Amino acid sequence: MTKPPRSERRTVADLDRALMSLAAHFDEDVFVIVGSQGVLVGWESTPDAMRNTPEIDIYLPRWADWQARNPDGETPDFEIEGLFGRGSHFSQTHGFHIDGVSPDTAPLPKAWERRAVYREI
């Protein structure tokens, strides 16, 4: 398999690849994208200057449920970093990485889910 060229500009295809990979690994179907790449969720023609980053920041909204099923003390953000983060096989294969973050990374206002932009893949 040929490696894709490295690009610092994230695309909607990158976002979809990240979400599909996380969905398969975590057996989850909802994720929260925070940071600059959140614009890819609802704005496919995002200007290049807004997509200039090597990573996509993502967390599991059902954080506590995941930890309850995995009592070994590891948190989902560390698992994401280990499997999909900088230098991982995922990163080397796809030319970008996923930063595992937590709900505390970007505290969201009350009832944010009603105003969120959703993307189904």
Secondary structure by P-SEA (a helix, b strand, c coil): cccccccccccaaaaaaaaaaaaaaacccbbbbcccccccccccccccccccccbbbbbbcaaaaaaaaccccccaaaaaaaccccccaaaaaccbbbbbcccccccccccccccbbbbcc
